Amino acid sequence: MIRYLKHEEIDKKKWDETIQHAFNGNIYACSWYLDIIHPYWDALVEDDYRQVMPLTTDEKWRIRYMLHPFFSQQLGVFSKTLLYPDKVSEFIKSIPKDIKYIEINFNSFNKVAEGQGKIIPHKNHLLDLINVYERTRKHYSTNLKRNLKKAAKHNLVLHKTVKPEEVVALFRQNRGKSVNQWHNHHYLRLQHLLYMAIHKGKGVAYGVYSHNNTLLAGAFFLKSHNRLTFLFSGQSEEGKKAAALAFIIDSVIKQFSPGNYTLDFEGSDNEGLARFYKSFGAKETFYYGLQINRLPFPYSVLFKVKRLFG
C-alpha cells in the first residue's frame, strides 16, 4: 500500500537506507540533498520504505503544486526491487489530487506510461570510466583534442582547493547573466549544497588557474552510487579561450580511470552542450519528465511563468 507522508512524518533513516540500496538510487534523492534543494518535501512510501518517491510540493495563491527543484536532474520512484511500469503508474496515481499542477523528472529507470499527462523526453550523457585513460581518450573528438593541445600551451594549473563560492561567482559573472530563472536565494542554496556535499565526502570542487594565478574555470562533481556527476561549473571568457573547462573534465577522467565510476554529464537538451559532452565519447541516454495540469485557465499559464521566472 502506498502512503502519503508529510515531511515531519518521514523516517529519514529508513528513507536513506532505501536510497542507498535501491537499484536506481541517486544522490538527488538522499534526504540531506532534498532538505537543501527543497526544504519540507513530502513523500509517497510503499510498505516499510521498500519503494519511495519524494514529492517537492509547494503552495501559491492557495493552490498546491509540484515543480522539479533546481540542482537535481532525476527524481521519481526509487526501489530496492525490480520496478515495473505499472508500479510507477501506481505511484503517479497516488500523488494527492489536491496537487493541481505537476512538473517533475523521473529517473532513467522509471518507465512513464502514456495517458498520465504530458511526457517530455530529456537527454543525458554518460561516460563509463572502466577503461584506462589512454583508451578513453582515443574516442575524444578531433576538436576536443585540438582544444586540449591549446590548454596545454596555456600552462594551466589544476587545484582541488577552490572554494564553492568562487565557482558560483565565476558562473554569475559570465554565463549566469543570461540565466533569468536563478535569483540570489538560488545561488545561496547552491553554495550551501556544495559545501554540504564536500562535508559529507560526496563532492569535490576543481579550479583551473592561469600562470599568473587567475581563476579561469571551476567545476563541481558529486560522488555517489558509482556516479561522478558534473553538477555545476563556471568559466570566464579568458577560460573559454584557453579551453579551461575541457581541461578540468579531461583531468577528472584521467584521475578516475580506470574505475567503477560513470561520469554523468547531467544533460543536455541544449545541442551545443550535448555536442561538447559527446566530444568526450559520452553516450546519449534519456529520462522523462511528466507534466500534469489540473488547473483551469489562466492559472495553468501563470504556473508556467513561475517555473520560468519564479
C-alpha positions in Angstrom: 0.0 0.0 0.0 1.3 3.4 -1.0 1.1 6.0 1.8 1.4 9.8 1.5 3.6 11.2 4.3 4.1 14.8 5.2 7.7 15.9 5.7 7.6 15.6 9.5 6.3 12.0 9.2 9.2 10.7 7.1 11.6 8.4 8.8 14.8 9.7 7.1 16.9 6.9 8.4 14.8 4.4 6.6 14.5 6.7 3.6 18.2 7.0 3.2 18.7 3.2 3.7 16.3 2.7 0.7 18.0 5.2 -1.5 21.5 3.8 -0.6 20.4 0.2 -1.6 17.9 1.0 -4.4 19.0 -0.4 -7.7 18.2 3.0 -9.2 19.3 5.2 -6.2 21.0 8.5 -6.8 22.3 11.4 -4.7 19.5 13.8 -5.6 17.1 11.6 -3.6 19.2 11.5 -0.4 17.3 13.2 2.5 20.1 15.7 3.2 20.2 16.7 -0.5 16.4 17.1 -0.7 16.4 19.1 2.6 18.6 21.7 0.9 17.1 21.9 -2.6 13.5 21.7 -1.4 13.0 22.1 2.3 9.9 20.4 3.7 9.5 17.9 0.9 6.8 15.3 1.3 6.8 11.7 0.1 5.0 8.6 -1.1 6.1 5.4 0.6 5.2 1.8 0.0 5.4 -0.9 2.6 8.3 -0.3 5.0 10.1 2.1 2.7 10.6 -0.7 0.1 9.7 1.8 -2.6 9.7 5.6 -2.3 9.0 8.8 -4.2 9.8 12.3 -3.0 7.2 15.0 -3.6 8.6 18.5 -3.9 5.3 20.2 -3.2 4.7 23.9 -2.6 1.7 26.3 -2.4 0.9 29.7 -4.0 -2.4 31.5 -4.3 -3.9 28.7 -2.1 -3.0 26.2 -4.9 -0.8 23.3 -4.2 1.7 22.4 -7.0 4.8 20.4 -7.5 7.8 21.5 -9.6 11.1 19.8 -10.2 13.7 21.5 -8.0 16.8 23.2 -9.3 20.1 21.4 -8.9 18.6 17.9 -9.3 18.2 16.2 -12.6 16.2 13.0 -11.9 13.9 12.0 -9.1 10.8 9.8 -9.3 10.3 6.4 -7.8 13.2 4.5 -6.1 13.0 0.8 -5.3 15.0 -1.9 -3.7 13.4 -4.4 -6.0 12.8 -4.6 -9.8 10.5 -1.7 -10.9 7.8 -2.3 -13.4 5.9 0.4 -15.4 2.7 -0.5 -13.6 4.3 0.4 -10.3 5.5 3.8 -11.5 1.9 4.5 -12.7 0.6 3.4 -9.3 2.8 6.0 -7.6 1.8 8.7 -10.1 -1.9 8.0 -9.4 -1.1 8.2 -5.6 0.0 11.8 -5.9 -2.6 13.7 -3.8 -5.4 15.1 -6.0 -5.2 18.5 -4.4 -1.8 19.0 -6.1 -3.1 20.8 -9.2 0.0 21.4 -11.3 2.9 18.9 -11.6 6.2 19.2 -13.5 8.7 16.5 -12.4 11.5 14.5 -13.9 11.6 10.7 -13.3 14.9 8.8 -13.2 16.0 6.9 -16.3 14.9 3.6 -14.7 11.3 4.8 -14.5 9.1 4.0 -17.5 6.3 6.5 -17.6 3.2 5.2 -19.4 1.2 7.2 -21.8 -2.1 8.7 -20.8 -1.0 10.1 -17.4 -0.1 13.6 -18.6 2.3 15.2 -21.0 5.5 13.1 -21.2 8.7 15.1 -22.1 11.9 13.3 -23.1 15.2 14.7 -21.8 18.7 13.9 -22.9 21.6 12.9 -20.7 25.2 11.9 -21.5 27.2 9.2 -19.7 30.8 8.1 -20.0 31.9 4.8 -18.4 35.3 5.2 -16.8 36.1 1.5 -16.6 38.7 1.7 -19.3 42.3 3.1 -18.9 42.5 6.8 -19.7 44.5 6.3 -22.9 41.8 4.1 -24.3 39.0 6.6 -23.4 41.0 9.5 -24.9 41.1 7.7 -28.3 37.4 8.3 -28.5 37.7 12.1 -28.0 36.6 14.2 -31.0 39.2 15.8 -33.1 38.1 19.3 -32.0 38.4 18.3 -28.3 41.9 17.0 -28.8 42.8 20.3 -30.5 41.4 22.3 -27.6 43.3 20.2 -25.1 46.5 21.0 -27.0 45.5 24.6 -26.8 45.0 24.2 -23.0 48.5 22.7 -22.7 50.1 25.7 -24.3 48.5 28.0 -21.7 50.3 26.1 -18.8 47.1 25.7 -16.9 47.2 24.6 -13.2 44.6 22.4 -11.6 43.7 22.7 -7.9 41.2 20.8 -5.8 41.1 23.5 -3.1 38.9 26.1 -4.9 36.0 27.4 -2.8 32.5 26.7 -4.0 31.6 30.4 -3.8 34.4 31.2 -6.2 32.9 28.8 -8.8 29.5 30.2 -8.2 30.8 33.8 -8.6 32.6 32.9 -11.8 29.3 31.5 -13.2 27.3 34.5 -12.2 29.8 36.9 -13.7 29.7 35.1 -17.1 27.0 32.7 -18.2 24.8 33.4 -15.3 24.0 36.8 -16.7 21.7 35.1 -19.2 20.1 32.7 -16.7 17.0 34.6 -15.7 15.3 31.9 -13.5 18.0 31.8 -10.9 18.0 34.5 -8.2 20.2 35.3 -5.2 18.5 32.8 -2.9 19.0 30.0 -5.6 22.8 30.7 -5.6 22.9 30.7 -1.8 21.1 27.4 -1.8 23.6 26.0 -4.4 26.5 27.2 -2.3 25.1 25.5 0.8 24.6 22.3 -1.3 28.2 22.3 -2.5 29.6 22.8 1.0 27.4 20.1 2.5 28.4 17.6 -0.3 32.1 18.3 0.5 31.4 17.9 4.2 29.8 14.5 3.6 32.6 13.4 1.3 30.2 13.4 -1.6 31.6 16.3 -3.6 34.8 17.8 -4.9 35.5 21.2 -6.5 38.2 21.8 -9.1 39.6 25.1 -10.2 41.9 25.9 -13.1 44.3 28.8 -12.8 46.4 30.7 -15.3 50.1 31.1 -14.9 49.5 34.4 -13.0 47.1 32.7 -10.6 43.8 33.9 -12.1 40.9 31.5 -11.7 39.7 30.7 -15.3 37.2 27.9 -14.6 35.8 25.9 -11.8 33.7 22.7 -11.7 31.9 20.7 -9.0 31.4 17.0 -9.2 29.2 14.8 -6.9 30.4 11.3 -6.0 27.7 8.8 -5.1 26.1 5.5 -6.3 29.2 4.8 -8.5 28.5 8.0 -10.4 30.6 11.1 -10.8 28.1 13.8 -11.6 29.1 17.0 -13.2 26.8 19.2 -11.3 27.9 22.8 -11.9 30.7 24.9 -13.5 31.8 28.4 -14.2 34.2 29.8 -16.8 35.5 33.2 -17.7 36.0 34.5 -21.2 39.7 34.0 -20.8 39.0 30.5 -19.6 37.0 29.7 -22.8 39.9 30.9 -25.0 42.2 28.5 -23.0 39.7 25.6 -23.1 39.9 25.5 -19.3 36.7 23.6 -18.7 37.7 20.9 -21.2 41.0 20.7 -19.3 39.1 20.1 -16.0 36.9 17.3 -17.4 39.9 15.7 -19.1 41.8 15.8 -15.8 38.9 14.3 -13.9 38.6 11.5 -16.4 42.3 10.8 -16.1 42.1 10.8 -12.3 39.2 8.3 -12.0 40.2 6.0 -14.8 40.1 3.1 -14.7 37.5 2.7 -12.1 33.9 1.8 -11.3 32.5 5.3 -11.8 30.3 6.5 -14.6 30.8 10.2 -15.5 27.4 11.7 -15.6 27.4 15.0 -17.6 23.8 15.9 -16.4 22.4 16.6 -19.8 21.8 18.3 -22.0 18.8 19.2 -24.2 20.9 22.1 -25.4 22.6 21.0 -28.6 25.8 23.0 -28.0 26.3 21.4 -24.6 25.3 18.0 -25.9 28.0 18.3 -28.6 30.6 19.2 -26.0 29.7 16.2 -23.8 29.7 13.8 -26.8 33.2 15.1 -27.7 34.5 13.1 -24.7 32.9 9.9 -26.1 29.8 10.1 -23.8 26.8 8.1 -24.8 23.4 9.7 -25.2 20.6 8.4 -22.8 17.1 9.5 -22.0 15.0 10.2 -18.9 11.4 11.5 -18.9 9.6 14.4 -17.4 5.9 14.4 -16.7 3.6 17.4 -16.7 0.1 17.1 -15.3 -2.2 20.2 -15.4 -5.4 20.1 -13.4 -5.7 23.8 -13.4 -8.3 25.9 -15.3 -7.1 28.7 -17.5 -5.5 31.2 -16.7 -3.8 29.5 -13.7 -2.0 27.0 -15.8 -0.3 29.8 -17.8 0.7 31.6 -14.5 2.3 28.4 -13.2 4.3 28.0 -16.4 5.5 31.6 -16.0 6.5 30.9 -12.3 8.6 27.9 -13.4 10.5 30.1 -15.9 10.9 33.2 -13.8 9.8 32.5 -10.2 
